[in-house]
Amino acid sequence: MPTLKKTKKRMDEAMEAVRREFSTVRTGKASPSLLDTVRVDAYGGNMPLNQVANVSAPEATLLMVQPYDQNLLEDIERGIMSADLGLNPANDGSVIRVPVPPLSEERRKEYVKVLHKMAEEGRISIRHARRDAKKEIEDRMNEHEIGEDEGHRQLEHLQELTDEYIAKIDEHLERKEQEIMTV
């Protein structure tokens, strides 16, 4: 059963990647993970925002960015604007306030399309894990390491595992889609 354990681990990783991707999609509510994709030119390099500032959501429609180094305020502001998230940061000299405007119907539909694309990438990862495991099981059957009955049982289990993970992705997609479409 090491093949199935390894495959389950790969599918768990794919599921986690989908969750992480989904968390970066805006829902109309302020969430610090909205700014996870923001990069800031700081200290001679291009760094993720969460390495140069603390991001919090004190209100449902506001993000607060507190830089660790006050000299980076303008760089952080520029980074947020250039991230193309549709957000307009306001720098008050010590913190950056980022109001999160409500999403328009058109923008909501765009985000749903993005979610579907992310979900499909997750499903593809799951199917790749299944393909690799199936090949491994079939090879072991051909080399008579495992019997045909055991091989078919493992293949059945593999398909059940695949169906379970794809259903989880679809479920997660449905919840996130509902969250976005709720005004």
matplotlib code that plots the C-alpha trace (Angstrom):
import matplotlib.pyplot as plt

x = [0.0, 2.9, 1.8, -1.7, -0.2, 2.2, -0.7, -2.9, -0.1, 0.2, -3.6, -3.5, -0.8, -2.9, -5.9, -3.9, -2.6, -6.2, -7.1, -4.2, -5.0, -8.7, -7.7, -6.1, -9.4, -11.3, -14.7, -15.7, -14.7, -11.3, -8.9, -5.1, -4.6, -5.8, -2.4, -0.4, 0.4, 1.8, 5.5, 7.5, 10.8, 12.7, 16.3, 17.5, 15.2, 11.6, 10.0, 6.5, 4.5, 4.2, 8.0, 8.2, 4.9, 2.1, -1.3, -4.5, -8.2, -9.6, -12.9, -14.8, -14.1, -10.6, -7.1, -4.3, -0.7, 1.9, 5.4, 8.2, 10.4, 8.7, 11.1, 9.2, 5.8, 5.9, 7.4, 4.6, 2.0, 3.4, 3.5, -0.2, -1.2, 0.9, -0.5, -3.6, -6.0, -8.3, -7.4, -6.4, -4.1, -4.0, -0.7, -1.1, 2.6, 2.7, 0.3, -1.3, -5.1, -6.5, -10.3, -11.8, -14.7, -17.7, -17.4, -19.4, -21.5, -19.1, -16.1, -17.7, -18.3, -14.7, -13.5, -15.8, -14.1, -10.7, -11.9, -13.1, -9.7, -7.9, -10.2, -9.5, -5.7, -6.3, -8.3, -5.6, -3.0, -5.2, -5.6, -1.8, -1.3, -3.8, -2.1, 1.3, -0.1, -2.1, 1.0, 3.0, 0.3, 0.0, 3.8, 3.8, 1.1, 3.0, 6.2, 4.1, 5.0, 1.3, -1.5, -4.1, -6.9, -4.8, -3.9, -7.5, -8.4, -5.7, -6.9, -10.5, -9.3, -7.2, -10.3, -12.3, -9.6, -9.5, -13.3, -13.2, -10.6, -12.2, -15.5, -13.7, -12.3, -15.8, -17.3, -14.7, -15.3, -19.0, -18.5, -16.1, -18.3, -21.3, -19.1, -18.2, -21.6, -23.2, -23.7]
y = [0.0, 2.5, 3.5, 4.6, 6.4, 8.3, 9.2, 10.3, 12.6, 14.1, 14.6, 16.3, 18.6, 19.4, 20.1, 22.4, 24.3, 24.8, 26.2, 28.6, 29.8, 30.3, 32.4, 35.0, 35.6, 38.6, 38.1, 41.6, 41.1, 42.3, 39.4, 39.7, 36.9, 39.3, 40.9, 37.6, 38.1, 41.7, 42.0, 45.0, 46.4, 46.5, 46.1, 45.7, 42.8, 42.0, 40.6, 39.4, 42.0, 39.8, 39.8, 43.6, 44.5, 43.2, 43.0, 43.0, 43.4, 45.6, 45.9, 43.9, 46.5, 47.6, 46.2, 47.8, 47.5, 48.3, 48.2, 46.9, 49.7, 53.1, 53.9, 51.3, 53.0, 54.3, 51.1, 49.1, 51.5, 51.2, 47.4, 47.2, 49.5, 47.6, 44.2, 45.0, 43.9, 46.9, 48.4, 52.0, 52.2, 55.4, 56.2, 58.3, 58.5, 55.6, 52.9, 52.2, 51.8, 49.7, 50.1, 47.0, 48.2, 46.0, 43.9, 44.8, 42.0, 41.9, 41.6, 38.8, 36.8, 37.4, 36.0, 33.0, 32.2, 32.5, 30.1, 27.6, 27.7, 27.2, 24.3, 22.7, 23.0, 21.2, 18.4, 18.0, 17.6, 15.0, 13.1, 13.2, 11.6, 9.0, 8.3, 7.9, 5.5, 3.5, 3.0, 1.9, -0.6, -2.0, -2.3, -4.2, -6.5, -7.2, -8.0, -10.4, -8.4, -8.3, -10.6, -9.5, -9.5, -7.3, -5.0, -4.6, -3.8, -1.2, 0.3, 0.5, 2.1, 4.6, 5.5, 6.0, 8.2, 10.3, 10.7, 11.8, 14.5, 15.8, 16.0, 18.0, 20.5, 20.9, 21.4, 24.0, 25.7, 25.8, 27.4, 30.0, 30.8, 31.3, 33.5, 35.7, 35.9, 36.9, 40.7]
z = [0.0, -0.1, -3.6, -2.3, 0.7, -1.5, -3.8, -1.0, 0.2, -3.3, -3.5, 0.0, -1.3, -4.4, -2.3, 0.0, -3.1, -4.3, -0.8, -0.8, -4.4, -3.4, -0.4, -2.7, -4.5, -3.3, -1.9, -1.0, 2.7, 3.8, 4.5, 5.0, 2.5, -0.3, -0.3, -0.4, -4.0, -3.4, -4.0, -2.7, -3.9, -0.6, 0.5, -3.1, -3.9, -4.7, -1.5, -0.5, 1.4, 4.5, 5.0, 5.2, 6.9, 9.2, 7.4, 9.5, 8.8, 11.6, 9.8, 7.2, 4.5, 5.5, 5.5, 7.6, 6.5, 9.3, 7.8, 10.0, 8.6, 8.1, 5.2, 3.1, 3.2, -0.3, -1.7, -0.1, -1.4, -4.9, -4.6, -3.7, -6.6, -9.1, -7.9, -10.0, -7.3, -7.8, -4.5, -3.7, -0.7, 1.5, 3.2, 6.3, 7.1, 9.6, 8.3, 5.0, 5.0, 2.1, 1.8, 0.2, -2.1, -2.7, -5.9, -8.9, -10.5, -13.5, -11.2, -9.2, -12.4, -13.4, -10.1, -10.4, -13.8, -12.1, -9.4, -11.9, -13.6, -10.3, -9.4, -12.8, -12.2, -8.9, -10.5, -13.1, -10.3, -8.7, -12.0, -12.5, -9.1, -10.1, -13.4, -11.8, -9.1, -11.6, -13.7, -10.7, -9.6, -13.2, -13.4, -10.1, -11.4, -14.6, -12.7, -10.4, -7.3, -6.4, -7.6, -10.1, -7.5, -5.1, -8.0, -9.0, -5.4, -5.2, -8.6, -7.2, -4.1, -6.1, -8.2, -5.0, -3.6, -6.8, -6.8, -3.1, -3.7, -6.9, -4.9, -2.2, -4.7, -6.3, -2.8, -1.9, -5.3, -4.7, -1.2, -2.5, -5.5, -3.1, -0.9, -3.9, -5.4, -2.1, -2.1]

ax = plt.figure().add_subplot(projection="3d")
ax.plot(x, y, z, "-o")
ax.set_aspect("equal")
plt.show()
